[in-house]
């Protein structure tokens, strides 16, 4: 049982206890009406109201524990990833270098994002990605992101087969991390690169809690998983928090060709 489940269990027990105490208080008040002695009746009624007041305090505690207990628990017991990546140093990736500049270009390609980082020591957000920010929440400078763990599948929000080297075909890729002291609604961004070139990003207001596990995922068509070194960079607001890399080996599967029907001509002889 994790911290969040334990807090919810405590809240449920407090609420059940409040129901039992309320029932006992109402029973005392109901039984007091049958007594003939005034002092005994008043004592029994007072005891019943005290039990009902105590039940109200228990109900308030049951509501307050999930609201205020989770941030306090994560403050003193910050979450940490429980699954460590399995390193396979015996496998050495081989990257086939291909020329990036042709001698006689006929068409000048216009990239979607032209301000991608080119190996600078400090990663930064592309301006085209930054222009998509919609959150007005100021990031917490003390928020932390754990090292990224890569996997093609998840089980209970955790990587099922963590690794740093993957072979084609790849259906989907997840970059899993743990976090703490995040603010709901703050803008967060994940930018994906292949061999230093931009391939994908996601940016949106944070919809999780203050601490726990999260991930960024990318699932393009299988033929887009070209061999190379991929990197993922996590930003909170404009601040770079964590980056990680993984390698894809093998040729990407080719896209299936779409066949179009060919009309058949029927010749009718003329007498």
Secondary structure, 3 states (H helix, E strand, C coil): CCHHHHHHHHHHHHHHHHHHHHHHHHHHHHHHCCCCCHHHHHHHHHHHHHHHHHHHHHHHHHHHHHHHHHHHHHHHCCCCCCCCCCCCCCCCCCCCCCCCCCCCCCCCCCCCCCCCCCCCCCCCCCHHHHCCCCCCCCCCCCCEECCCEEECCEECCEECCCCCEEECCCCCEEEEEEEECCCCCCEEEEEEEECCEEEEEEEEECCCCCEEEEEEEECCCHHHCCCEEEEEEEEECCEEEEEEEEEEECCCCCCCCCCCCCCCCCCCCCC
